Amino acid sequence: MNRIVNWLKQRERQLFFLVNHKARNSILDVILGTITHLGGATFTIASTLLLALFGSGVWRQAALGSLIALAVSHIPVAIVKRTYPRRRPYLVMPETRTGKNPLTDHSFPSGHSTAIFAVVVPIVATFPPLGYVLLPIAALVSLSRIYLGLHYPSDCLAGAVIGSGIGLLAVAIAG
């Protein structure tokens, strides 16, 4: 079992290095440095609140599902971050490229990835064609967290699974 875990860790570090080092360029620095904020608390809370307040009918229902999923999804994130305190990549690998003022809390799972998927999934469940735009944006937010040196790929994958799962649960309960 240790051999498998070590193999997975090595592959994850290789993937991290590929995204964080090999893919670096000034255009991606701007794009991913901006898009990462779509998964932050300010944007996710403000956008869903605005949609809930000013939307009507199914738009309001989708926004309420997103708000519920956003709030509920951060409970397991907080629990897992305390239970499995994984250090951020830049604290473990000194060659990691980061932006200004990198986060210092625990890495696993990614809160930004959790948040963006928790918001997007109920909206896409209500309006499936929006999935062609919103799901790639959510994936880019997750990718940006690796690119910026703040998360390992498994942090982002776990966040996407938590956010999506709770988003689908919110849809099922509210539906």
HELIX and SHEET records of a PDB file:
HELIX    1   1 ASN A    2  PHE A   17  1                                  16    
HELIX    2   2 LEU A   18  LYS A   22  3                                   5    
HELIX    3   3 SER A   26  ILE A   35  1                                  10    
HELIX    4   4 THR A   36  GLY A   39  5                                   4    
HELIX    5   5 ALA A   41  PHE A   54  1                                  14    
HELIX    6   6 VAL A   58  THR A   83  1                                  26    
HELIX    7   7 PRO A   89  VAL A   92  1                                   4    
HELIX    8   8 GLY A  111  THR A  126  1                                  16    
HELIX    9   9 PRO A  128  LEU A  130  5                                   3    
HELIX   10  10 GLY A  131  TYR A  147  1                                  17    
HELIX   11  11 PRO A  153  ALA A  174  1                                  22    
END                                                                             
